[in-house]
């Protein structure tokens, strides 16, 4: 860090299991999410919360401005995939879906975003991942083409 350089950047990352399969069983999530948090810490980023449901994950992270966001996501996905597959946590090969959402938030929103991520199970009793993701895109004014949103063809 250089003298006189100050920053504070928070981002919520969202990405899904390949084909949005329901593979992240409740009993495995704490172990996987703790490992993901460790990956983030090892990259000199600040994991605030990692949580999700059976088909996707949300991560709130305080960013180190010296690192690229795309590199952070690539490391999280790659290293967590290696961990999951090396421990044979699932039958067959585990993989994250290509792509991700990255949504900025300011310090005044941290508690709200933290609680939103903390309560994913409750939230997804009434809303699908697809509905949630499209809401994020609309809320942040991100243009998208429906046919390129996800790798699979499920609605």
N, C-alpha and C positions, 0 to 999 in steps of 0.2 A: 504494500500500500504506500502510495506516495503522500508526502505531507500536503495538506490542503485539499485532499480528495476525499469527499464524503458521498456515500450513496446508501440507498435503502430501497431495494427492489424485491417485490414479492410476486410470485406467479403460482397459479393453480394449474397443474398439469393433469390431463385426463387422457387415458388411453385404454383400449380394450384388449381382451383375449382374442386371439385369432378366431375369426368367424363368430365372435361374441359368444363363444361356447361357455356354458356354466361350469367352469372348471375350478374356480377359486372357492373351494368348500370352506365353510365357516371355521372348521377345525384347523385348516391349514393357513388361513389368512394371517393370523398374528406372526407366525414364523416367516412367511414370505414378506410381509410388510416391514417387519423388523430388519430383515436382510436388505430390503430396498433402502431403508433409512440409513443403514450402514454404508451402502454404496454412495449415497448422496454426501454423507459426512466425509468419506474418504476422498471425495472430489473437491473438498473444501467449500462445500455449499452447506446451507443450514436447513435440514429437514424439520419442518414444523409439525406436520402430521401426514401419515400415509394410511389410507383406508380405502375401502371399496366394498363391492359385493361380488357375487359369483362370476360376473362377466366383464368387469372393468375396475380400474383403480383411479383414485384421485390423490394427488400429492400437492401439498402446500409447501413451497420452498422459498427461503430467502436466498436470493442469487448473489453469487460472487461475480462482479462485473468483468473480471478478467477471463472468464470462461464463457464459451458459447452455449446458449440454451440447447441447441440441437445436439451438441456433443454430450451434454448432461443427459438428455433423454435417451440417446443412443447407448450410453454406458449403463443407465438404469435397466433398459430393456435387455441389452445383451447379457449383462452380468447376472441379472435375476433369472433370465432364461437358463443360463448355464447352471445356476444353483438349483433351480427347480428340476431340471433334467438330470443333474448329477445325483440328486437325492431320490430320484424316481418317485416323485410325489404324485404323479399321474400315470395312468396307463397310456402308453404312446408318447409322442413327443409334444412337449408344450411349446407354445410360441405366442408372442404378442402380435397383434394386428399392426400393419404398417400405419404410420401417421400418428398424430397426437393433437390434442388441443392445448394451447397455452394461453391462459387468461390472467391478465395483470390485476393486482389489487393493491390498494394503498393501506397504510398502517391502520387507518380508522375502520377498515373492513375486515381486519384479521380475525377478530372474534367471530364475526358472522360467517366468514368462509370456513374457519376452523370447525365451528359447530355444524355447518352444512356437511362437511366431509366426515365428521365424527358420526353423524346420524344417517349415513348412507342407506343402511338397511331399512330404516323407517321411511325414508324418502322414496325408496324404490318399491315400496308396497303399492304405490299409486301411480308411479311414472316409470316408463321404460328408459333404458339407457339412450336409445335413439331420440326419444322425446326430450330428455334432459340435454343431450348434446346439441340438438337443434336449437333449443332455448338459449343455451350459452352463445351459440353463433349469432343468433338474432340479437340478443342483449348487447353483445359487443360490436354489432354492426359488421360482422364478417360475412362477406359474400361467399356463397358456395353453390355448387351444382349438386343436386340430390344424387345423381348417378355416380358421383365420385366421393361420396361421404364415407362409405365403408367398403371393405374388400368383398363382402359377401352380398347375397341378393335377398336376405331376409328383410321383412318389414318390421 
